[in-house]
Amino acid sequence: MALPNKTTIRKVVATLKKSKLKYVPLSRLSRMMGLYSDVLGNELVYFEPMIKLDPEIDIRPLLPKLEEYVAPAPKDPEAPKEKRVVVSKKELSEYTYKKFTSVGGLVERTTTLSDEDLHILLKLVNNEVAARKPKAKRRKKKK
């Protein structure tokens, strides 16, 4: 059994909500919507399997099921995105002094860097290398 067309089901829901009739069989709903009862019956068979055998079944009790089918799926809360590491205009020497030295200014060999620290260090080194290259070489690369 194929899934019904959501657009058609939306139209059915809108038509049923507009109608003040208490009893709405398939034939009357098809006239209200301007569709053949066979086409409409094929769409509604998903919700009420007996609709094709007995087209005089009231469709109004199907309204909650129809609305539930048409309702948009609730969105899952997205996982928070990782914060992007932005390197401020720090000097390489200041950063390395801060990360690799201990209280007395001695180099501490047991320092381990996180992925974020390595990323920042790489950016700072690339900025330092780019700043030291002669301007003529940088112009040739841009062209």
N, C-alpha and C positions, 0 to 999 in steps of 0.2 A: 504494500500500500504506500503510495507516494505521499509526501508531505503536501498539505494544501498551500496555495499561493497566499502569502501574507497580505498582499494588496487587496485581494478579493475578500479575505477575512476581515480586514479593516473596514471595507465598505459594508460588509454584513453587520459588523458591530455598530457602525455609524447609523445604518438604516434601522436596526432594532432599537437603538437609543432614541431616534427621532420619532418612531412609531409609538402611538399611545394605545395600540391594540394589546389586549391581554393574551390573545391566542393568535400566533402567527405561524401558519403552516408553510411548507416549502413553496407551494404554488403562489401564495400571496406574496411571500418574500421575493420570489423570482419576478413577479410583476412590479413590485416596488423598486427593485434594483435594475430591471431591464435586462435580465439574463434569462436564458433558458433554464427551466427547472432541472434538466438533466445535468447541465454544467454546474449549477449551484449544488446539486445533490452530490456530484463527484467531489466537490471541495469539502462539503460538510460530512461526508462519510467517515472521515478521520475522527470526528468528534462523536458521531452517532451512527454506528454501523447499520442500524435498521432504517435509516432515512430513505434508502432506495426502495426498500420493500413496502414501506408505508409512508408515502409523501405527506400524509396528513398529521404527522407527528409535530407537536409544538416545538418551535425552535427557540423560543424565548428562554427556557431553562438552560439552554446551552451557552447563554451569554457569558457567564463567568469563565467557562472553559475557553471560549473564543477570545475574551479579553486577556486571559493569562497567556494564550498562545501568541498574541500580537504584542504584548508588553515587551519593552526592551530588556535584554538580559542585564542583570546588575553587573557593574564593572568591578573587577577584582582590584583591590588596592595595589597599586604598582609598588614594586620594591624601590626604596629610595636609591636614587642614582648616586654613584660615587662622586665625591667632590673632586673637581678638576684641580690639579695642582698648578697654581700660578706662581711663577717665580717673579718676585719683586726685584727691583733693580739693586740687588745687593752686590757687594764686591765678593769675588771668589775668596780672597784672603780672609775677609771677615767671617764668611760662612765656615771655612775649614778651621779657622781658629776656634770658633765657637763649638764645632762638632768634635774635633779631634784632640783638644787639649783638656787637661785637668785643671785643678785649682791653681797650681803653681805656674802654669804656662808650659808644662811639659807635655810632650806628645803621648797620648795614651794609646797603647797598641791594642788593647782589648775592645776598642770601640767597634760596634757592629752597626751597620746602616740598614734602615728599613728600605722598602721599595720606594717610598715617597722621598726619602733622603737621597737615594741614588738618582732618582729622576731630577730632583732639584740640582744636584751636583753636576749631572750631565748637561743640563740647560746652562748653568753658570759657566762651565768649561767651554761649551760651544760659543757662548757670548764673548768670553775672553779671547778665544782663538779668532773669532770674526773681527774683534776690535783691534787685534795686533796685526792682521794682514794689511799690507799696503793698500791704499785706496785704489791704485791702478788695477790690481788684481781683482778687486771686488767689482770694479766697473766692467771688466772683461767678462766676468761670469754673468752679470745682469743682461748683457747683450746677447 
